[in-house]
Amino acid sequence: LLTSKKTIYNKVIRLNVKWERPLKGWLKVNIDGEFNSNNLEGGISGVVRDSKGKWKSGFLKKIQATSPLQTELQALLHALQLIIKEQLFPVDVETDATEVIRVISEDNPTNNVLIYKRRLLVEEASRQGTISIRHSFQEGNMVAHVLAKAALMETSYNNLCTFVLPPELVV
């Protein structure tokens, strides 16, 4: 029989999480994916802002998806394509999906085409400029979160909506 006189305390720590500006001269792309398992749909989004917090561009898109990870990886795909096409460097990419960061950054071989293609795009982006991919809590990623939810409400798939100004639902 094992006994212990240790007392376990449950301590609640509250954090004030909010969007943080990137370093001066840098851009930040916040991405998010929202998955609906009932009808296998996803909403993806991305928001580009500068070091003053000024909106540079944004996107949302409704997609067909089979998992939350696939949805988040699709958001990353569109963000990476935008970064490379528009030469948005140096750039921080933030996602609340730690699994995306893990599968992209680990050095293990993969036969998953979704992961492999994103790794290739990260490598291509790295050759063109400075890029980092990091975690942000959902509370620090709320604009992208709201846009991803809005993407789920779109009536058709694969129509990429881009925004040069913030849409009213996030202002």
C-alpha positions as CSV (number, residue, x, y, z in Angstrom):
1,L,0.0,0.0,0.0
2,L,1.4,3.4,-1.0
3,T,0.4,6.5,0.8
4,S,1.4,10.0,0.4
5,K,1.1,13.1,2.5
6,K,1.6,15.4,-0.5
7,T,-1.2,17.8,-1.2
8,I,-1.9,18.7,-4.8
9,Y,-3.1,22.3,-5.3
10,N,-5.0,23.3,-8.4
11,K,-3.9,26.8,-9.1
12,V,-5.5,28.8,-11.9
13,I,-3.2,31.2,-13.7
14,R,-4.9,33.8,-15.9
15,L,-3.0,35.1,-18.9
16,N,-3.9,38.3,-20.8
17,V,-3.3,37.1,-24.3
18,K,-3.6,39.5,-27.2
19,W,-2.2,40.1,-30.7
20,E,1.4,41.2,-30.5
21,R,3.0,43.4,-33.2
22,P,6.0,41.9,-35.1
23,L,9.4,43.5,-34.8
24,K,10.0,46.8,-36.6
25,G,10.4,46.1,-40.3
26,W,8.8,42.7,-40.1
27,L,5.3,41.5,-41.1
28,K,3.1,39.0,-39.3
29,V,0.7,36.6,-41.0
30,N,-1.9,35.1,-38.6
31,I,-3.6,32.0,-40.0
32,D,-6.5,29.9,-38.8
33,G,-8.6,27.0,-39.9
34,E,-12.1,26.1,-38.7
35,F,-13.3,22.5,-39.3
36,N,-16.9,21.2,-39.3
37,S,-16.9,17.5,-38.9
38,N,-20.6,17.1,-39.6
39,N,-20.3,18.0,-43.3
40,L,-16.5,17.8,-43.8
41,E,-16.0,21.5,-44.5
42,G,-13.3,23.9,-43.5
43,G,-12.9,27.6,-43.4
44,I,-9.4,29.0,-43.7
45,S,-8.1,32.5,-43.3
46,G,-5.0,34.6,-43.1
47,V,-4.3,38.2,-42.1
48,V,-1.1,40.2,-42.9
49,R,-0.2,43.2,-40.7
50,D,2.9,45.3,-40.4
51,S,4.9,46.3,-37.3
52,K,2.5,49.1,-36.6
53,G,-0.4,46.8,-36.7
54,K,-1.6,48.2,-40.0
55,W,-3.7,45.8,-42.1
56,K,-1.8,44.9,-45.3
57,S,-4.0,42.1,-46.7
58,G,-6.2,39.1,-45.7
59,F,-7.9,36.1,-47.2
60,L,-10.6,33.6,-46.4
61,K,-11.8,30.5,-48.3
62,K,-14.3,27.7,-47.7
63,I,-12.8,24.2,-48.5
64,Q,-13.7,20.6,-48.3
65,A,-11.7,18.9,-45.6
66,T,-11.4,15.7,-43.7
67,S,-9.8,16.8,-40.4
68,P,-8.8,19.9,-38.4
69,L,-5.1,19.3,-39.3
70,Q,-5.9,19.3,-43.0
71,T,-7.8,22.5,-42.6
72,E,-5.0,24.2,-40.7
73,L,-2.5,22.9,-43.3
74,Q,-4.6,24.5,-46.1
75,A,-4.5,27.8,-44.3
76,L,-0.7,27.5,-44.1
77,L,-0.5,26.7,-47.8
78,H,-2.4,29.8,-48.8
79,A,-0.3,31.9,-46.4
80,L,3.0,30.6,-47.8
81,Q,1.9,31.1,-51.4
82,L,1.0,34.7,-50.6
83,I,4.3,35.3,-48.8
84,I,6.3,33.9,-51.7
85,K,4.2,35.6,-54.4
86,E,4.2,39.1,-52.7
87,Q,7.7,38.8,-51.2
88,L,6.4,39.4,-47.7
89,F,9.7,39.2,-45.9
90,P,10.9,39.2,-43.1
91,V,7.7,37.5,-41.8
92,D,6.4,35.8,-38.7
93,V,3.6,33.2,-39.4
94,E,1.4,32.5,-36.4
95,T,-1.1,29.7,-35.9
96,D,-2.9,28.4,-32.9
97,A,-2.4,24.8,-34.2
98,T,0.6,23.4,-32.5
99,E,0.2,20.2,-34.5
100,V,0.9,22.2,-37.7
101,I,4.1,23.6,-36.3
102,R,5.2,20.1,-35.2
103,V,4.6,18.3,-38.5
104,I,6.2,21.1,-40.5
105,S,9.3,21.5,-38.4
106,E,10.1,17.9,-37.5
107,D,12.8,16.3,-39.6
108,N,11.0,12.9,-40.0
109,P,10.3,11.7,-43.6
110,T,6.6,11.8,-44.5
111,N,4.5,10.2,-47.2
112,N,1.7,12.7,-46.5
113,V,1.5,15.0,-49.5
114,L,-0.1,17.8,-47.5
115,I,2.8,18.0,-45.1
116,Y,5.5,17.4,-47.7
117,K,4.2,20.3,-50.0
118,R,4.1,22.7,-47.0
119,R,7.6,21.8,-46.0
120,L,8.8,22.5,-49.6
121,L,7.1,25.9,-49.5
122,V,8.7,26.7,-46.2
123,E,12.1,25.8,-47.6
124,E,11.4,27.9,-50.7
125,A,10.3,30.9,-48.6
126,S,13.4,30.5,-46.4
127,R,15.6,30.8,-49.5
128,Q,13.9,34.0,-50.5
129,G,13.8,35.7,-47.1
130,T,13.5,35.3,-43.3
131,I,10.4,33.4,-42.1
132,S,9.4,32.0,-38.8
133,I,6.4,29.8,-37.9
134,R,5.3,30.0,-34.3
135,H,2.4,29.3,-32.0
136,S,-0.1,31.9,-30.9
137,F,-3.0,31.3,-28.6
138,Q,-6.4,31.6,-30.2
139,E,-7.0,34.8,-28.2
140,G,-3.9,36.4,-29.9
141,N,-5.2,35.2,-33.3
142,M,-8.8,36.4,-33.1
143,V,-9.1,38.3,-36.4
144,A,-8.0,35.2,-38.3
145,H,-10.3,33.1,-36.2
146,V,-13.3,35.3,-37.0
147,L,-12.5,35.2,-40.7
148,A,-12.1,31.4,-40.7
149,K,-15.5,31.0,-39.0
150,A,-16.9,33.4,-41.7
151,A,-15.4,31.3,-44.4
152,L,-17.4,28.3,-43.2
153,M,-20.6,30.3,-43.9
154,E,-19.6,30.9,-47.6
155,T,-22.0,29.2,-50.0
156,S,-19.4,27.7,-52.3
157,Y,-16.1,26.0,-52.1
158,N,-12.7,27.2,-53.2
159,N,-13.5,30.8,-53.9
160,L,-10.6,32.7,-52.4
161,C,-11.8,36.1,-51.0
162,T,-9.0,38.6,-50.6
163,F,-9.2,41.8,-48.6
164,V,-7.0,44.9,-49.1
165,L,-8.9,46.5,-46.2
166,P,-10.2,44.8,-43.1
167,P,-13.8,43.5,-43.7
168,E,-16.5,45.0,-41.4
169,L,-16.8,41.8,-39.4
170,V,-13.4,42.3,-37.9
171,V,-13.3,46.1,-37.6
